[in-house]
Amino acid sequence: QVQVAESGGGLVQLGGSLRLSCTASGSIFSRYTMRWYRQAPGKQRELVAVITDDGRIHYTDSVKGRFTISRDNAKNTAYLQMTSLNPDDTAVYYCNADHPLLRLNFWGQGTQVTVSS
């Protein structure tokens, strides 16, 4: 069982920045595709950013140019650097670790990000 834990959420003003971290236990972190999702009140969970084991990256359109996903395999950690935050970014942010070949998929508990105007 892999334990996934997010951190770094909080309250930030319009235009501010935050960096979320996602740490996953286990020895094969480098082989996981890491995804960040978010869920705002009353809305469905949406995919925000993806980084594969070989470093391919994808962002949803609404965060392109503002968010940066990265990973440090030596630290078993994925990051989501968020800049130019606006109230539409307010949500609970979840980290997901996915290993399709082994059919393993794990979620963190989420971290709240609130952007005030």
N, C-alpha and C positions, 0 to 999 in steps of 0.2 A: 504494500500500500504506500503510495506517494502522498506526502503531506504538502499541500500548496498553501502559501500564506502571503497575502497582500499587505502592504503597508504604505504609508506616505500620503494618505488622503487627509482632507481637512477643509477649512474654510478659507477662501481666497477672494480677493476683490477682482472686479472686472479688469481684464488685461493682465492679470497675474499669471504666475507659473507654479507648477507643482511637478514633482517627480515621484511616480509610483514605483514601488519595487514588488517583485513577486519571487519568492524563494520556494524552491521545490526540493524535497528530500530525495535521496536515492543517488545511485552511482551512474545513471544513464541520462542525466539531465540533458547532455549535449545532443541526444538523439530525439528529443521531444520538439514538436512544433508548439510554440508558445503563442497564445492569443490573449488579447485584452478585449473584454466585452464591457458594456455598460447598460444599466437599466435605470431609466428615469421613472418617477412616480406615474403610474397609469399608462406606461408604455411598455412595449415588448423589449426584451433584451436584444441589443444590437452589437454586431461585431465592430470593433474600433480599429484594431491593428493586429497584424500577424507577422511572426518571424519564424521561418522554418529552420530545421537543423542545419541546412547549408547556407543560411543567411538571406534567403529571399524574403522580401518585405512587401506587405500590402497594407494600405490604409483605406478606410472608408472616406468618401469624398469630403465629408464635413470637417474632417480633421487634417486633411492634407496641407502641408506647409506649416502646421502649428504643432503637431504631435510627432514625436520620434520614438520608435520602438527599438530596443537594442537588447543584447544579452551578454552575459559574462559567464561562460560555462565553468570557469575555474571557481566561481562563487555560487554556482547553481542558481543564478538570479537573472530574471528578465526585468527590464525597466520600461516605463512609459514616461517620457519627458513631455510635459504639456505646457504650452505657452499660449499667450494671447487668449486666455480663457474667457468665456462668456457664460451667461446664465444658462444657455442651452446645453452646456457641458455638465451641468449639475446632474449627478446620477451616482448610483453605487457602481463602482468599477470592479469587475471580476477578472481574475486570471484563470486561464485554462491551459493545462498541459496535455498534449495529445501525442500518442505514439500509435499511428494507425496500423503498422505491421504487427505490433504486439496487442493491438486492440485495447490499449490502455488510455483512459481519459479521466482526468482529475480536475476538480474545481476548488478554488479558494473560497473563503467565506465572504469576500467582498470588502471594499473600503469606500467610505462615503467621500465624495467630492462635492463641495457646495461653492458655487460662484455667486457672489453678491454683486448687485448693481449699484 
